[in-house]
């Protein structure tokens, strides 16, 4: 893992000199992605009650006020619960689907793979409206677990891709050797197959968690005022008043997502995380 990190850093250092055009494009993309986050971060230190950039005066009063903001804390707690439920649903489904599509002879496997890509081809607003209608007809709208289930459905391809990449890299002879030594199919899966798939499972799980934590559009459509998640609450808050408090909440939220990416780097390596 350390060797992979060194190779990645060496490639990034060589990029501007050996590939100037590509280096410039990468630099422009980095700036494009970072500038909005940096603006929000700097604006969150505004001393007054109205957000300004650059701030008139610097203060950490809005970060100090966060522990007393029950509505934001409750919304963040609900977002974590939704992301956890989404990940818990996606992991077993992703493992079973990845193994089934690659390792077993399944009729209409190509059609199933195309069907599983539908969440990418259907606009999120359409998916949100469809799920809203389904949950309302089932009488489960307004429950927090339905939000997690909806986000698991629309983001499931990420989990499947992450697992299938590890299934393709797994040597079948390891499983055959385990069976020849007397291991049953379940033992082979638990002690040989699953450990080999764990980098992909961890990566996919973290991707699902981060996506569910940050999902806004679908959550906006299927949440109710009693179960509103943090991205939806931030949106409704800035419609009424663009306060530095909201900028502070958004900054902490971005930090939580960044910590999840760092966790991926520590657990499976950044190269593996980006490749999945």
Secondary structure, DSSP 8 states (H G I E B T S, - for coil): -HHHHHHHHHHHHHHHHH-HHHHHHHHHHHHHHHHHHHHHHHHTTBSSSS--SS-SSB--HHHHHGGG-HHHHHHHHHHHHHHHHHHHHHHHHHHHHHHHHHHS--TTHHHHHHHHTHHHHS-HHHHHHHHHHHHHHHT-TT-HHHHHHHHHHHHHHHHHHHHHHHHHHS-HHHHHHHHHTT--HHHHIIIIIHHHHHHHHHHHHHHHHHHHHH--HHHHHH--GGG--HHHHHHHHHHH---HHHHHHHHHHHHHHHHHHHHHHHHH-HHHHHH-
